[in-house]
Amino acid sequence: MVDQQRPRRSCLAVPGSSQKMIDKARTLPADQVFLDLEDACAPLAKPDARKTIVASLNEGGWGDKARVVRVNDWTTEWTYRDVTEVVEGAGANLDCIMLPKVQTPEQIVALDFLITQIEKTMGYEVGKIGIEAQIENALGLNNVNAIATASPRVETIIFGPADFMASINMKSLVVGEQPPGYDVGDAYHYILMRILMAARAHDKQAIDGPYLQIRDVEGYKRVAGRSAALGFDGKWVLHPGQIDAANEVFSPKQDDYDHAENILDAYEYFTSEAGGKRGAVMLGDEMIDEASRKMALVISGKGRAAGMSRSNVWTPPED
């Protein structure tokens, strides 16, 4: 079965046509690597890139990274061969297929059917390979809820800002930054929230797209901080210099992680027989209850996925 909750704080884009960049990606601390057959791969290079990707996946050395391939979208002549060659050749060593420019749930259903046929033909476990759906225009956003539920394979909903900006005639050439004249609020807030609500309603992850000013790490942190504050699980990285920033922004701060774990421990104790079977208690100067536990679970889960360790541990009061 697909894994809906694998860590994806940093999702590194790597051209499928560059063996050098693929080899480098193996050594980097990104949570996910996606080998790209779409925009980062020239049309004439795509056939050979498929072979390079298959060989690279089968060679291994990816550690705990999620291994993803972005194929071309269904409006092109390349999608069928992208999926069949990659999944037939490396399906046992592939976690997800990323489908760009998703506009309707039927496009997800079609990809699911094709992957299923290949899995059955090749003897792979049926349903193991997930789907990542990239929303890049107005129609895709309008259909995002149906897209999220189109297949149990769907693991993530991804915002693709560059194509989206073009599709709605946004007045900007700087991907990820606010358009000139939009001086109050965030021009992307509605888009991000629509994606986030669809993802959360159906237990999917929400991933923010790229920030193209790759040398501006502070700018990356600022933009990533907005989607992280809303609740997004991660963001694309286009350059190794952005990876640490993504991992930091989409991980809890140490104090927040410690506090979340302490809330969970304290609530478990105080609701138990030994703790008096209480539903609302004080933890220091803060009242905690079942709602507090649910909020703490989110922070705790993100911290554990990031491999964090506690720096202090709550202990029950002595009788």
Summary of the structure (lengths in Angstrom):
residues: 319
radius of gyration: 21.1
end to end distance: 46.9
largest distance: 74.1
contacts: 1043
relative contact order: 0.11
helix: 45%
strand: 14%
